[in-house]
Amino acid sequence: MKKISILLAAIVFTTICSESFSQTNSKTYEVATWQGFRTAAVSYTFDDNCPNQLPVAIPLFNEFGFCTTMFVPSDWIKDWSGLQTAADQGHEIASHTVTHNNLGTLTAAQQLIEFKNSQESINAHIKVHSCITIAYPYCVPGNDSLCASFYIAARHCQGYIEPKTPADFMKISSLTTGSVSSIQTVADFNSRVQKADSLNGWCVFLLHGIDNDGGYSTTQSAVLRAHLSYVKEQDNTYWVATFGDVVRYIKERDAATIHELSNKPGAITLQLTDKLDNAVYNYPLTIRKALPKHWTSATVMQNGKKVEAKVTKRGALRYITFDVVPDNGNIILKAAKR
Ligand SMILES: [Zn+2]
């Protein structure tokens, strides 16, 4: 069995062991910058559990099949059932601290309570996922290392599009929308996601009030609907996902290593690993590989289960694209019988 180790450095990866193969391209794996090789990531985040978020905004996002992140101050929630329903539908319920106090005015001991207790409270009420991210009240960060001991990332509000790998996961930039911001119209929203596309980056929107529900900086649902329709039309460009899922994807992608365990005439076996905590980092990464020349198509299995795969032709080569979870067992590509 020939063992080939392939180190994934960035997006395109080259072999480090020198094995002589006639098809150089068949040794090359690519991990997509964004899921499905889309060119931009977009996240919609809601703060403060404003009155129309659950009854108006969430059903709207459900219509388009998009999942959002709701950052809630845990002390403000008297009835968790609506948030539980949203979580069941795939939305992320995450921390906006316990009391919504300004972290910059709190001692480290007080901040610890805000970080820890809000997470515990969400985890006690929301059963489908763990609380792994936080957003800062008033856009004021606290003690980063303390915060990072509870959360994999935190949302800030600097107003720029994040690059494909943010410089600081404890200060992820977001763009405030609505009546007291520069993002109010459909064109305003669309231009921001277009910018993310041009930068190959990640656009995180920050929404509060919806349709004059009394919440801060209200955004009109009709505007949101038209914008989401625009994003949905370009499903090959925009990857819409929760804040936490995009963070997980980025960290996994940047830590990913592919080892080819064997490369036989009709089957290739490989492993995808990331050295991250598998309890949190279990989001599928999109991989692409050129098929050996004589393969017309292929199937993909991971850990004994069939994985959705797509074969596309580009020039003389056929490529297979598939989504697999790091550290989740061997991945086997098999040449499909004609
Ligand atoms: Zn807030």
Residues whose N, C-alpha, C, O or C-beta is under 5 A from the ligand:
A	BS01	ZN	D47 D48 P137 Y138
